[in-house]
Amino acid sequence: MPGNTFGTLFRITTWGESHGPSTGVIIDGCPAGLTLTEAEIQKEVERRRPQAGSKITTTRREKDQVHILSGVFEGKTTGTPISIMVQNEDTRSKDYSNIQDKYRPAHADYTYDLKYGFRDYRGGGRSSGRETLARVMAGAIAKKILKLKSKTEIFGHTIQIGEIKAKTFEKSFIEQNELRCADPVVAVKMQKMIEKIRFTEGDSIGAIIEIIIKNPPKGLGEPVFDKLEADLAKAMMSIGAVKAIEIGAGFSVATMKGSENNDQMQAKGGKVKFLSNHSGGILGGISTGEDIIIRLGIKPVPSISKKLKTITKEGKNTEIATLGRHDCCLAPRIIPVAESMAALVLADKWLQQLVQNSLR
């Protein structure tokens, strides 16, 4: 199975399955001399973990204890491949025994069998959201690299769940609520709706999240096939539950005139000032230094307890209800993953920029 490696100079390869003994990541291309501890990576991993007592996320309780196996000596990176892993301890593979010959609708079960003639039915194997843990561990390092260049800050928040949309933005509130919604009033409404969908209907719900990159390095990206937004789009769409992406004004450009969409510019104090940011911080595939704004459409969790029509491996019609431990809405746990993918792209692009401009 190819396709487990991402990046050019700063490259990561993730490995492991949802119900295997462990999962992890190998990072190649990290500069030597970067201070790095397990605690720093653990901090990002904790943001992805389901909260204890949560009514909207999986009840699977993994410790997700980070172990750096190579590439770090006396608290600094050596320039050699960094290998990081966590143990899978709270697996309950028996929960999936009743669906080993059935395909979960909207999951990768059918296509894995179609492509490989074999699949790991225990939580989906490589198609499980468990794989994203490795991305977050690598993203923690990418975020540190970006801080060497500038005061780049990457954060995300939930702007819509179902039909309920956030109306206000309080950045400090994002990490104070389980949904990572920046609207204190709407967050309560979202929570109640999700609990109703999960416990009363046995269903799940989709969402829209927004990733904001403040103070990104300028000049990142190439103007043809390796445009910055193209690589960001690939990074985000590689996350299993992401089905749509917007950058800047996104689909709203369809209703705009050029005079409205164009980000006009002025010189002030010897610096360039953009009067708007419909481009989402990217022009011609290259970062302008303005905030990069990304919105992602997150699909409802496929594994639900509600009975659905499906087929067996033998092609016979049947019904399925998935009884494992699953999230009801993926938005809050995908945010750290999307942040990490953004950081991986920017760190990789910055290292490429250093190589290209080394003679300037």
C-alpha positions in Angstrom: 0.0 0.0 0.0 1.8 3.2 -1.2 0.6 6.7 -0.2 1.7 6.7 3.4 4.3 9.5 3.0 3.7 13.2 2.8 6.0 16.1 2.1 9.1 17.0 0.0 12.0 18.1 2.3 10.1 17.8 5.6 8.6 14.3 5.0 6.5 12.2 7.2 5.5 8.5 7.0 2.7 7.3 9.2 2.2 3.7 10.2 0.0 1.5 12.3 -3.7 0.4 12.4 -6.6 1.3 14.6 -6.5 -2.0 16.5 -2.8 -2.9 16.0 -0.4 -2.9 18.9 0.8 0.7 18.2 0.8 3.5 15.8 3.4 6.2 14.9 5.2 8.4 12.5 8.7 8.7 11.0 9.8 12.3 10.3 12.7 12.8 7.8 14.2 16.2 7.0 13.9 17.9 10.4 16.8 20.3 10.9 19.4 19.4 13.5 19.6 21.4 16.7 15.8 22.0 17.3 15.0 21.6 21.0 12.3 18.9 21.3 10.8 17.0 24.2 8.1 14.3 24.5 6.1 16.7 26.6 5.8 19.2 23.8 4.4 16.6 21.5 2.2 15.2 24.2 0.5 18.6 24.6 -0.7 18.6 21.0 -1.7 14.9 21.3 -3.9 15.7 24.3 -5.9 18.2 22.3 -6.9 15.4 19.9 -7.8 12.9 22.6 -11.5 12.6 23.6 -12.3 14.3 26.8 -13.2 12.2 29.8 -17.0 12.1 30.3 -17.7 13.5 26.9 -21.2 12.8 25.5 -20.2 13.5 21.9 -16.9 11.6 21.3 -15.8 8.0 21.4 -15.6 6.3 24.8 -12.4 4.6 23.7 -9.9 5.8 26.3 -6.3 5.6 25.0 -3.5 7.0 27.1 -1.7 8.1 23.9 1.6 8.3 25.8 4.2 9.7 23.4 7.6 7.9 23.0 10.4 9.3 20.9 12.5 6.4 19.7 15.1 8.1 17.5 16.4 11.4 16.1 16.7 13.3 19.4 19.7 13.4 21.7 20.1 15.5 24.9 16.8 17.3 24.1 17.7 18.4 20.6 17.1 16.9 17.1 20.1 15.3 15.5 19.0 15.7 11.9 18.4 12.0 11.5 15.0 10.5 11.1 12.7 11.0 14.1 10.5 8.1 15.1 7.6 8.6 17.5 5.1 6.0 18.6 2.2 5.5 21.0 0.8 2.2 22.2 -2.8 1.1 21.4 -4.1 -0.2 24.7 -7.9 0.2 24.8 -8.8 -1.8 21.7 -12.0 -3.9 21.7 -11.9 -5.7 18.4 -14.8 -8.0 19.3 -17.1 -5.0 18.9 -16.5 -5.4 15.1 -17.0 -9.2 14.8 -20.6 -8.7 13.7 -19.6 -6.6 10.7 -16.6 -8.4 9.5 -18.5 -9.6 6.4 -20.6 -6.5 6.0 -19.7 -3.1 4.5 -20.4 0.0 6.5 -22.1 2.6 4.2 -19.9 5.8 3.6 -16.9 4.0 5.1 -13.8 2.7 3.3 -14.8 -1.0 3.9 -16.2 -1.6 0.4 -13.4 0.2 -1.5 -10.6 -1.5 0.5 -12.0 -4.9 -0.4 -12.5 -3.7 -4.0 -8.9 -2.5 -4.3 -7.0 -5.1 -2.2 -9.3 -8.1 -1.9 -8.7 -7.9 1.9 -9.5 -5.5 4.7 -8.9 -5.0 8.4 -12.5 -4.8 9.7 -11.4 -3.9 13.3 -12.2 -0.2 13.3 -11.2 0.2 9.7 -7.4 -0.4 10.1 -5.5 2.3 8.2 -8.8 4.0 7.2 -9.6 4.7 10.9 -9.3 8.2 12.3 -6.8 6.7 14.7 -4.2 7.2 11.9 -4.5 11.0 12.4 -2.8 10.7 15.8 0.5 10.3 13.9 -0.1 13.5 11.9 -0.6 15.4 15.1 2.7 14.2 16.5 4.5 15.3 13.4 2.6 18.6 13.3 3.9 19.5 16.8 7.4 19.5 15.4 6.3 21.4 12.3 4.8 24.1 14.5 8.1 24.5 16.3 10.0 24.9 13.0 7.6 27.6 11.9 8.3 29.6 15.1 12.0 29.7 14.1 11.0 31.8 11.1 8.1 34.0 12.3 5.4 34.3 14.9 3.2 31.9 12.9 0.1 30.8 14.9 -2.2 28.1 13.6 -5.6 27.5 15.3 -9.0 26.3 14.3 -12.6 26.6 15.5 -16.0 25.1 14.7 -18.2 27.5 12.8 -21.2 25.2 12.0 -22.7 21.9 13.1 -25.8 20.8 11.3 -27.9 23.9 10.7 -26.5 25.8 13.7 -23.9 28.4 12.9 -21.6 30.4 15.2 -22.4 34.1 15.2 -19.7 35.6 17.3 -16.0 35.0 17.7 -14.2 34.9 21.1 -10.8 33.3 20.5 -10.2 32.7 24.2 -13.3 30.5 24.4 -12.2 28.0 21.7 -10.2 25.8 24.0 -12.7 26.3 26.9 -15.5 24.2 25.4 -15.5 20.7 24.0 -16.7 21.6 20.5 -14.0 24.3 20.1 -16.6 26.8 19.0 -15.7 30.5 19.5 -19.3 31.5 20.2 -20.2 30.8 23.9 -24.0 30.9 23.3 -24.1 28.8 20.1 -21.7 26.2 21.6 -24.4 25.3 24.1 -27.0 24.9 21.4 -24.6 22.7 19.4 -23.9 20.5 22.3 -27.5 19.9 23.0 -28.3 19.1 19.4 -25.4 16.6 19.2 -26.5 14.8 22.4 -30.0 14.5 21.0 -28.8 13.1 17.7 -26.5 10.6 19.4 -28.7 9.3 22.2 -32.2 9.7 20.9 -31.7 9.1 17.2 -28.6 6.8 17.2 -27.2 9.0 14.4 -24.3 11.4 13.7 -23.9 14.9 12.3 -21.6 16.8 10.0 -19.9 20.2 10.5 -17.8 23.0 9.1 -14.5 24.1 10.8 -12.2 27.0 10.0 -8.4 27.0 10.2 -6.7 30.3 10.6 -3.0 30.8 10.0 -1.8 34.1 11.4 1.6 35.6 10.4 2.5 32.9 7.9 5.9 33.3 6.2 5.7 35.3 3.0 6.6 34.0 -0.4 5.8 30.3 0.2 4.5 28.2 -2.7 5.3 27.8 -6.4 3.2 29.5 -9.1 2.2 26.4 -11.2 1.5 22.9 -10.0 2.9 23.3 -6.4 0.7 26.3 -5.5 0.5 26.8 -1.8 -3.3 26.4 -1.8 -3.0 23.3 -4.0 -0.7 21.6 -1.4 -2.9 22.8 1.5 -5.9 21.4 -0.3 -4.3 18.0 -0.7 -3.2 18.0 2.9 -6.7 18.8 4.2 -8.5 16.4 1.8 -6.2 13.6 2.9 -8.0 13.7 6.3 -10.6 10.9 6.0 -13.7 12.9 7.0 -13.0 16.1 5.0 -15.2 16.3 2.0 -15.0 20.0 1.0 -12.5 22.9 1.3 -12.7 26.6 0.8 -9.8 29.1 0.9 -10.5 32.8 1.5 -13.8 33.8 0.1 -14.3 30.3 -1.3 -17.6 29.6 -3.1 -18.7 33.2 -2.2 -16.6 34.4 -5.2 -19.4 33.2 -7.4 -21.6 36.1 -6.2 -18.9 38.8 -6.3 -17.8 41.2 -8.9 -14.1 41.7 -9.5 -14.2 45.1 -7.8 -15.6 43.3 -4.7 -13.3 40.3 -4.7 -10.0 42.0 -5.5 -7.9 42.7 -2.4 -6.9 46.3 -3.0 -3.4 47.3 -1.8 -1.9 50.4 -0.3 1.6 51.3 0.9 1.8 52.5 4.5 5.0 53.2 6.4 7.1 51.4 3.8 4.9 48.2 4.1 2.2 46.7 1.9 -1.3 46.8 3.4 -4.1 44.8 1.9 -7.6 46.4 2.4 -9.3 43.0 2.4 -8.4 39.3 2.4 -10.8 37.5 0.0 -7.8 35.6 -1.4 -7.2 34.0 2.0 -3.6 35.1 2.2 -2.5 33.4 -1.1 -2.1 35.0 -4.6 -0.8 33.2 -7.6 -0.1 30.2 -5.4 2.3 32.2 -3.2 1.6 33.4 0.4 1.3 37.2 0.8 1.9 37.2 4.6 -1.8 37.9 5.3 -3.8 35.4 7.3 -4.5 32.2 5.5 -8.1 31.2 6.0 -9.3 27.6 5.3 -12.8 26.2 5.8 -13.4 22.4 5.8 -16.7 20.5 5.4 -16.7 17.5 7.7 -18.9 14.6 7.0 -21.1 12.8 9.6 -19.4 9.8 11.2 -20.3 6.7 9.1 -20.4 4.3 12.0 -23.8 4.7 13.7 -26.1 2.5 15.7 -29.0 3.3 13.4 -29.8 0.4 11.0 -28.8 1.0 7.4 -29.1 -1.1 4.2 -25.9 -2.6 2.9 -24.4 -5.7 1.3 -22.1 -8.5 2.5 -18.8 -9.5 1.0 -20.7 -12.1 -1.0 -22.9 -9.4 -2.5 -26.1 -10.2 -0.6 -28.4 -7.6 0.7 -28.5 -7.1 4.5 -28.7 -4.5 7.2 -26.0 -3.1 9.5 -25.8 -1.3 12.8 -22.3 -0.4 14.1 -22.0 -1.0 17.8 -18.4 0.1 18.4 -17.2 3.3 20.2 -17.4 6.2 17.9 -17.7 10.0 17.8 -21.0 11.6 17.0 -19.5 14.8 15.5 -15.8 14.9 14.4 -15.3 18.7 14.2 -13.5 19.3 17.6 -11.1 16.4 17.2 -10.3 17.0 13.5 -9.3 20.6 14.3 -5.9 19.6 15.8 -5.4 17.3 12.9 -6.1 20.0 10.3 -3.9 22.4 12.2 -1.1 19.8 12.0 -1.5 19.3 8.3 -1.4 23.0 7.7 1.8 23.2 9.8 3.4 20.3 7.8 2.8 22.1 4.5 4.1 25.4 5.7 7.2 24.0 7.3 8.0 22.0 4.2 7.5 25.0 2.0 9.6 27.2 4.2 12.5 24.7 4.1 12.2 24.6 0.3 12.3 28.4 0.2 15.5 28.4 2.2 17.1 26.1 -0.3 15.9 28.1 -3.3 17.0 31.4 -1.9 20.3 30.3 -0.4 22.3 32.5 -2.9 20.2 35.6 -2.5 
